[in-house]
Amino acid sequence: MREHIYLRTARAADLPGIVGCVQVAYARYRSRMEREPAPLHADYATLIAQGVVFVLVDDVDKAEDVDEGAIGGIVVMMSREQAMFVENVAVDPRLQGQGLGKKLMAFVEEQAREAQLREIYLYTNELMTENLHFYQRLGFEEAGRGMQDGYRRVFLRKVLA
């Protein structure tokens, strides 16, 4: 990534880069969990077609042909019942620590506000403790814990003023 990064709606040509980004972003969690993290099994082609995947790219990638390495981060989000649901946030580990996760979540909040939604909600695996701290720093509060789809999840929400 260079200095001029931006977010855009994902295109079908981004699929290999999105899958690659998600795989490397979640690789560190595999050893902690009994099964692979759920985002590794998402149907990104369908999600892209639904227009709910957004990618973080640099200005060089404005052209139609995007190479696989160009995706630095992704967010999958959709509006549900007066709230924005964040299904996945991933940043390539080589780019972590540069504020890109915050940039993705700021985009989510901006989109939720533009849609006049009341809150943002998401979940993370309870073993992904770094994520819990990250979301809490962004103003998310724990709304509960429980088993869902075979994963021990922590449910988080942020009420928008």
Helices and strands as residue ranges (DSSP letters): E 5-9, G 12-14, H 15-26, G 27-29, G 38-41, H 44-49, E 53-58, G 59-62, G 68-70, E 73-80, E 83-91, G 93-95, H 100-114, E 119-125, H 129-137, E 141-148, E 151-159
